[in-house]
Amino acid sequence: MQIIVHLGPRSYPIILQNNALGSFPARLGKLFPESKIALVANTTLARLYGPLLALWKKELRFDFLAIPDGEKYKTVDTWNLVVDFLLRKGLDRKSVVVAFGGGVVGDIVGFAASAFLRGIACVQIPTTLLAMVDSSVGGKTGVNHPLGKNLIGAFHQPSLVWMDSAFLKTLPRREFVAGYAELFKYAFVGGRSMFDFVNTHHDRMMAGDHTALLEGIRRSVAIKAAVVASDEKEVSGKRALLNFGHTFAHAIERALGFKGVLHGEAVLFGMRCACDLGMRAGTVPDASRKVYAALLEKVPRAPIGALPDAHVLYGAMFTDKKISGGKLHFVLPAKPGESVVVNDVAEKQVLETLRAVMNLK
Ligand SMILES: NC(=O)c1ccc[n+]([C@@H]2O[C@H](COP(=O)([O-])OP(=O)(O)OC[C@H]3O[C@@H](n4cnc5c(N)ncnc54)[C@H](O)[C@@H]3O)[C@@H](O)[C@H]2O)c1
């Protein structure tokens, strides 16, 4: 299967498949027949997929770098390690760098590609569910700063996104569920057909049924590709809809000091909060209330640490980097499959939501 992200001269294909891992060298070789290639993974993936990477290397003769695994290494230092490697291996402006891993590897390597020699080609091979349905598509790259996440980065569209759901077989369950949060999110912003698909296939996807999952990934990627094509650099507001559940999620993550909670786990709570708030703020039509309640009932709740009082969490929302003009912007559900951005939700309603959904004082 192939989906094109339409961005004029920066358009690129996203390849989706199941269990065709051996086909990557031919695909890359066709796209970059003369180029020098570097492939960057992390140490965990280098271990798990060593034999596969060795097979690919025989055909593609790439230079290989494994960076340390973990969000805490998503830093300028690791970015520098990648750039240093590309320089030492003699890559030039016609070269291509392949990011093999989850969102962390993809973001760091994409950012290195954006800056190396003022920008070289990058290919994304997402190996987590989150990276497949979200981070590998759209060209946002970057690293964290001690003052906040993803504060340093660039828009740099990949030349190819190549994904295979076979990688999900080795993904730890907790990471799978966290990634599923981002797929689930598209049910609220991707139109009625995505809402119905998720509603009907939720159990099968959660059970790891590859046919259902591949279709869920395909639909998610198609939705993200269309949004990116219409708002590449997040200026028109369309891309902001993809932040469904994220205003709450970011506050939860910050309140917990980014410890003991995965981003997707916070997003699952955030989506519950967004639905609850949508009902209070009146964006959800009466006729749809039951449908939302039934869908949310199925969503797993991760055990998370103790959160502060509702008003403290509310205050934490104002430190979000996506805030503008001192106002909170909530993406709230409307009809099934559609959401709206609301800028003037009353504090009282947000506090009521936090108390009801997160069980806070
Ligand atoms: N650029 C974007 O648009 C965008 C969007 C959403 C999130 N992100 C970023 O993505 C990052 C999170 O990505 P993530 O959830 O993929 O986390 P991650 O990259 O840290 O991967 C999670 C864990 O799974 C391991 N792993 C990866 N693939 C595996 C596989 N197939 N089998 C076994 N283990 C595997 C990794 O080594 C890691 O330990 C965050 O830094 C976030 O800011 C970026």
The ligand as an SDF file (V2000), in Angstrom:
LIG
                    3D

 44 48  0  0  0  0  0  0  0  0999 V2000
    7.6820   14.5920   15.0680 N   0  0  0  0  0  0  0  0  0  0  0  0
    6.4330   14.4650   15.4090 C   0  0  0  0  0  0  0  0  0  0  0  0
    5.5160   14.9100   14.7080 O   0  0  0  0  0  0  0  0  0  0  0  0
    6.0880   13.7450   16.6790 C   0  0  0  0  0  0  0  0  0  0  0  0
    4.7650   13.3850   16.9580 C   0  0  0  0  0  0  0  0  0  0  0  0
    4.5040   12.6640   18.1150 C   0  0  0  0  0  0  0  0  0  0  0  0
    5.5470   12.3150   18.9670 C   0  0  0  0  0  0  0  0  0  0  0  0
    6.8200   12.6840   18.6650 N   0  0  0  0  0  0  0  0  0  0  0  0
    7.9310   12.3100   19.5390 C   0  0  0  0  0  0  0  0  0  0  0  0
    8.0530   10.9050   19.5180 O   0  0  0  0  0  0  0  0  0  0  0  0
    8.7050   10.4970   20.7040 C   0  0  0  0  0  0  0  0  0  0  0  0
    8.0160    9.2520   21.2330 C   0  0  0  0  0  0  0  0  0  0  0  0
    8.1320    8.2330   20.2720 O   0  0  0  0  0  0  0  0  0  0  0  0
    7.8980    6.7010   20.6430 P   0  0  0  0  0  0  0  0  0  0  0  0
    6.6710    6.5750   21.4380 O   0  0  0  0  0  0  0  0  0  0  0  0
    8.0460    5.9440   19.3870 O   0  0  0  0  0  0  0  0  0  0  0  0
    9.0740    6.4180   21.6830 O   0  0  0  0  0  0  0  0  0  0  0  0
   10.5590    5.8360   21.5150 P   0  0  0  0  0  0  0  0  0  0  0  0
   11.1580    6.2300   20.2420 O   0  0  0  0  0  0  0  0  0  0  0  0
   11.2950    6.1970   22.7600 O   0  0  0  0  0  0  0  0  0  0  0  0
   10.3150    4.2730   21.5100 O   0  0  0  0  0  0  0  0  0  0  0  0
    9.7690    3.6660   22.6480 C   0  0  0  0  0  0  0  0  0  0  0  0
   10.5980    2.4670   23.1080 C   0  0  0  0  0  0  0  0  0  0  0  0
   10.3390    1.3810   22.2280 O   0  0  0  0  0  0  0  0  0  0  0  0
   11.5680    0.8350   21.7270 C   0  0  0  0  0  0  0  0  0  0  0  0
   11.2670    0.3040   20.4030 N   0  0  0  0  0  0  0  0  0  0  0  0
   11.0630    0.9910   19.2660 C   0  0  0  0  0  0  0  0  0  0  0  0
   10.6500    0.1720   18.2950 N   0  0  0  0  0  0  0  0  0  0  0  0
   10.6250   -1.0740   18.8230 C   0  0  0  0  0  0  0  0  0  0  0  0
   10.2950   -2.3570   18.3130 C   0  0  0  0  0  0  0  0  0  0  0  0
    9.8480   -2.5090   17.0670 N   0  0  0  0  0  0  0  0  0  0  0  0
   10.4010   -3.4080   19.1370 N   0  0  0  0  0  0  0  0  0  0  0  0
   10.8180   -3.2620   20.4240 C   0  0  0  0  0  0  0  0  0  0  0  0
   11.1210   -2.0850   20.9760 N   0  0  0  0  0  0  0  0  0  0  0  0
   11.0330   -0.9980   20.1710 C   0  0  0  0  0  0  0  0  0  0  0  0
   12.5170    1.9950   21.7740 C   0  0  0  0  0  0  0  0  0  0  0  0
   13.8610    1.5500   21.7940 O   0  0  0  0  0  0  0  0  0  0  0  0
   12.0980    2.6920   23.0610 C   0  0  0  0  0  0  0  0  0  0  0  0
   12.6910    2.0680   24.1600 O   0  0  0  0  0  0  0  0  0  0  0  0
    8.6880   11.6640   21.6470 C   0  0  0  0  0  0  0  0  0  0  0  0
    9.9690   12.2020   21.7550 O   0  0  0  0  0  0  0  0  0  0  0  0
    7.7480   12.6580   20.9890 C   0  0  0  0  0  0  0  0  0  0  0  0
    8.0940   13.9980   21.2530 O   0  0  0  0  0  0  0  0  0  0  0  0
    7.1000   13.3850   17.5470 C   0  0  0  0  0  0  0  0  0  0  0  0
  1  2  1  0
  2  3  2  0
  2  4  1  0
  4  5  1  0
  4 44  2  0
  5  6  2  0
  6  7  1  0
  7  8  2  0
  8  9  1  0
  8 44  1  0
  9 10  1  0
  9 42  1  0
 10 11  1  0
 11 12  1  0
 11 40  1  0
 12 13  1  0
 13 14  1  0
 14 15  2  0
 14 16  1  0
 14 17  1  0
 17 18  1  0
 18 19  2  0
 18 20  1  0
 18 21  1  0
 21 22  1  0
 22 23  1  0
 23 24  1  0
 23 38  1  0
 24 25  1  0
 25 26  1  0
 25 36  1  0
 26 27  1  0
 26 35  1  0
 27 28  2  0
 28 29  1  0
 29 30  1  0
 29 35  2  0
 30 31  1  0
 30 32  2  0
 32 33  1  0
 33 34  2  0
 34 35  1  0
 36 37  1  0
 36 38  1  0
 38 39  1  0
 40 41  1  0
 40 42  1  0
 42 43  1  0
M  CHG  2   8   1  16  -1
M  END
$$$$
